[in-house]
Structures are given as structure tokens and as C-alpha cells.
Amino acid sequence: MHRKKYDALTDTVRDEKVKQLKAGFTKQRNLFLNVNKSIEDSVRASFAISEMIAKSSRPFTEGQIVKECLLKASEILSSQEETF
């Protein structure tokens, strides 16, 4: 499909172009994997907060439960940043 574009490349130039294309593909793939991980972590944090609210039997407007929920969410979401 791209024969006209790449047939002119020979030996080391072709090898370098292959390395560039592979590196670009790897970056794209990692971008989508990291986005997927981010979404999973957000859902995990949401479920953890919902569980904490349900177990506490307190309204979400109460200051202490809000603080506990935010700490738990930040704990879950901060693990996400370590993968970048």
C-alpha cells in the first residue's frame, strides 16, 4: 500500500524508519492503555466512595465522611500517576 513511499529507502535509512514507526506505534498503544487505566481507577474510586457512604449511614454532607471519601479517592487515584 505504501510501496512508492518506502521503496526508495535502503539499508540503514530503512532500518531507522522502521524503528521510528515502531516507536510511534508503541507510544500510541501506551497512550490508550494509560487512558483505560485512568478510567478504571476513576470507577474504582467511585465504588469505594459509594461503599463508604453506604457503610457509614451518614449523609454525604457531613464533613468527616467527605474528608474520608476524598482521602480514599486520592489514595486510589494517586496510584494511577505512578504508572505514567
Secondary structure, DSSP 8 states (H G I E B T S, - for coil): --HHHHTT--HHHHHHHHHHHHHHHHHHHHHHHHHHHHHHHHHHHHHHHHHHHHHHTS-TTSHHHHHHHHHHHHHHHHHHHTT-
